[in-house]
Structures are given as structure tokens and as C-alpha cells.
Amino acid sequence: MADRFVNEMTDVLINQLLDDLLNDGFLNTEQRDLVLAGNNTAQRAGLLFDTVTGRGNDAMERMISHLQPLNPELANFLQNRAQGN
């Protein structure tokens, strides 16, 4: 699941998701800054995924809901995997 997320993310998507999750209170500025400190897009995507999954199911569901209009195919994939399908 993480591999596909990392492979399909762009810096634009990462920044949008970080802003959305920060505004929703699922991430704090320290967590956002940690993700942004990644050396490249793949590393930042991996850090985002790890951070969100570490925050629990609610955070993952919220990220998926924000991802839905931006990349519906990836959002549906993540949703299905999160539900065990």
C-alpha cells in the first residue's frame, strides 16, 4: 500500500494533503515540517504516509477523503486496502 502511495505522489499533492491535515488538526506543524524536510518527493511521500498511519485510522480516513478529488484512483485503492479488500 505504501509503495503505490509513494510512487503516485507529487510535491503538489503532498503539500495539499499536509495543509488539509494540518487545518483539520490531524497533524501539527512539527509533523508537517518533518515531512517537508525529506530529501525528495518519494521520501516526503513516505514520511507523510508513515506519519498519517501512525496517527491512526481516523487520520488515514481523513487523508483519503482529501485525496479523493485529487487522485480518485489512488484514494479508492487506499480505501479498499484500509478496509481489508
PyMOL commands that set and color helices and strands:
alter all, ss='L'
color gray80, all
select helices_A, chain A and resi 2-8+11-23+29-36+41-54+57-67+72-82
alter helices_A, ss='H'
color red, helices_A
deselect
rebuild
show_as cartoon
